[in-house]
Amino acid sequence: MDFFFVTKFQNCENEHDHGLLWIVDAPIYGIDFNKTIENIVDRYITCDNDKLTPNLCEIQTHRHKKNL
């Protein structure tokens, strides 16, 4: 696997990252079965806060706030 990440800053200097992953033998959208694609996504990506430590959960939870 190889990867590329870019860190950006929004208003009030809120930091966030964008990433791209290259995975060897990854399934191809439109060719492979959806379930095969879902399995590879589930292997590398999670949205389950239960898998994060409490301090990471606090800083890695997406939220919006009003900027003045």
N, C-alpha and C positions, 0 to 999 in steps of 0.2 A: 504494500500500500504506500502511496505517496500522497502528499497533501500540500495545499497552499491556503494561507489565511491572510486576510487584510484586516487591520484594526482601524476603525473609523470613530470619529467623535462627533456627537450631535450637539444641539444647544446645551448650554450649561456643562459642556465638556463630558457628556455621558458617553462612555466608551462601549463599543460593541464590535464584534468580529463577524466577518463573512468568511466562509470556508468552502473549499472544493476538494473532494477526495477522489483519488484514482485507485481503484481496487482491482487487483489482478483477477481475471476471470469473472468479473462482475456481470450479472445478467444485463441484457440490452432491452431497453423499453421499446415496446412495439413488436419485439421478436420473441422474447421469453415470456413464460406464464407470469401473470400478476403475482401469484403466490411465491414464486421464486424471487421476484423483486422485493416483495414484502419481507421475506426471510432475511435478505442481505441488509435491508434497511434496519430491521429489528436487531440485527447483530452489531451494527456500528453506531446506531443513533437511538437515544432514549429521551423521552419526555416524562419519565417517571421520577418524581421528586423523592421517592422512597430510596432511590439508589444514590442520592447525594448526601453528604454529611450535612448536619444542620447549618454550619456556617456557609457552605457553598449554596445550599438551598435558599438562604436569605439573599445572597448577592446574585444568584443565577435565575431568579424568578422574574419573568417579564411583567412590567407594569408601566403605566403611563402616569405622568404628573403634569399639572398645568405649569407652563413656563410663563413668567411675566415679562 
